[in-house]
Amino acid sequence: MSAVVHIVLTVVEILLLVVVLAVYLVILARQLRAIADSIGQLSVRVQTTEERLRDLGPAAAEVNTALSDLRSGLAPVAEKATRAARV
């Protein structure tokens, strides 16, 4: 093989390598943009969920207090029902 042909083939190989790397980087950039968009949407949804759940904390405390009062009020009723069932 002559030196000229060898040089031309080497330059063509290098150009192909550069083109393949460029295509790969373009594809990778698109995927990273898509991931960034998804993360942005997820961030907005998490913030919305956090805002909605922020009000749930005090409400849950109120519900727990009401359930605790109900439990203590039902204890005597359960005892009476147990005694009535034995009779």
VOSEZA-87732 format. One line per 2 residues: number of its first residue (from 1); their letters; for each residue x, y, z of C-alpha. Coordinates in Angstrom, 3 decimals, padded with zeros to 6 digits, always signed. Each point is the difference from the previous one (the first is absolute). Example, Ala and Ser with C-alpha at 12.3 -4.5 7.8 and 13.67 -1.06 7.14 Angstrom:
% VOSEZA-87732
1 = AS = +012.300 -004.500 +007.800 ~ +001.370 +003.440 -000.660
% end
This chain:
% VOSEZA-87732
1 = MS = +000.000 +000.000 +000.000 ~ +001.391 +003.384 -000.890
3 = AV = +000.583 +002.686 +002.578 ~ -002.580 +002.300 -001.587
5 = VH = -002.750 -002.618 +000.191 ~ +000.976 -000.748 +003.589
7 = IV = -000.176 +003.698 +000.926 ~ -003.377 +000.432 -001.737
9 = LT = -001.457 -003.048 +001.739 ~ +001.311 +001.236 +003.364
11 = VV = -001.593 +003.428 -000.534 ~ -003.286 -001.643 -001.045
13 = EI = +000.093 -002.210 +003.085 ~ +000.608 +002.996 +002.249
15 = LL = -002.843 +001.908 -001.675 ~ -002.351 -002.959 +000.481
17 = LV = +001.004 -000.198 +003.632 ~ -000.710 +003.713 +000.475
19 = VV = -003.388 -000.332 -001.741 ~ -000.982 -002.997 +002.117
21 = LA = +001.035 +001.792 +003.179 ~ -001.949 +003.102 -001.046
23 = VY = -003.127 -002.060 -000.647 ~ +000.413 -001.757 +003.325
25 = LV = +000.378 +003.329 +001.816 ~ -003.096 +001.421 -001.712
27 = IL = -002.036 -003.042 +001.051 ~ +001.363 +000.237 +003.541
29 = AR = -000.842 +003.722 +000.161 ~ -003.595 -000.717 -001.067
31 = QL = -000.373 -002.668 +002.659 ~ +001.437 +002.279 +002.667
33 = RA = -002.413 +002.778 -001.015 ~ -002.907 -002.436 +000.245
35 = IA = +001.175 -001.115 +003.439 ~ +000.367 +003.619 +001.111
37 = DS = -003.543 +000.772 -001.195 ~ -001.356 -003.027 +001.869
39 = IG = +001.817 +001.023 +003.162 ~ -001.403 +003.525 -000.334
41 = QL = -003.539 -001.354 -000.289 ~ +000.595 -002.319 +002.927
43 = SV = +001.269 +002.902 +002.086 ~ -003.171 +001.990 -000.677
45 = RV = -002.164 -002.990 +000.923 ~ +001.943 -000.596 +003.212
47 = QT = -000.402 +003.645 +000.981 ~ -003.735 -000.176 -000.699
49 = TE = -000.307 -003.170 +002.069 ~ +001.988 +001.577 +002.813
51 = ER = -002.312 +003.026 +000.041 ~ -003.069 -002.216 +000.131
53 = LR = +001.420 -002.193 +002.751 ~ +001.093 +002.978 +002.088
55 = DL = -003.647 +000.573 +000.981 ~ -000.479 -003.677 +000.753
57 = GP = +002.292 +000.027 +003.057 ~ -002.234 +002.073 +002.297
59 = AA = -003.104 -001.759 -001.317 ~ +001.546 -003.386 +000.772
61 = AE = +000.733 +001.156 +003.538 ~ -003.633 +001.028 +000.430
63 = VN = -001.225 -003.334 -001.359 ~ +002.356 -001.891 +002.318
65 = TA = -001.257 +001.996 +002.979 ~ -003.624 -000.721 -000.947
67 = LS = +000.754 -003.704 -000.445 ~ +001.770 -000.126 +003.344
69 = DL = -003.021 +001.596 +001.684 ~ -002.272 -002.451 -001.777
71 = RS = +002.119 -002.961 +001.109 ~ -000.112 +001.077 +003.634
73 = GL = -003.764 +000.558 -000.294 ~ -000.573 -003.418 -001.537
75 = AP = +001.801 -001.921 +002.752 ~ -002.942 +000.185 +002.445
77 = VA = -002.451 -000.862 -002.786 ~ +002.068 -003.078 -000.868
79 = EK = +000.020 -001.098 +003.604 ~ -003.795 +000.350 +000.244
81 = AT = -000.408 -001.958 -003.242 ~ +002.237 -002.754 +001.320
83 = RA = -002.003 -000.230 +003.222 ~ -003.284 +000.012 -001.909
85 = AR = +001.242 -002.812 -002.238 ~ +000.844 -002.151 +003.022
87 = V = -003.473 +000.292 +001.443
% end
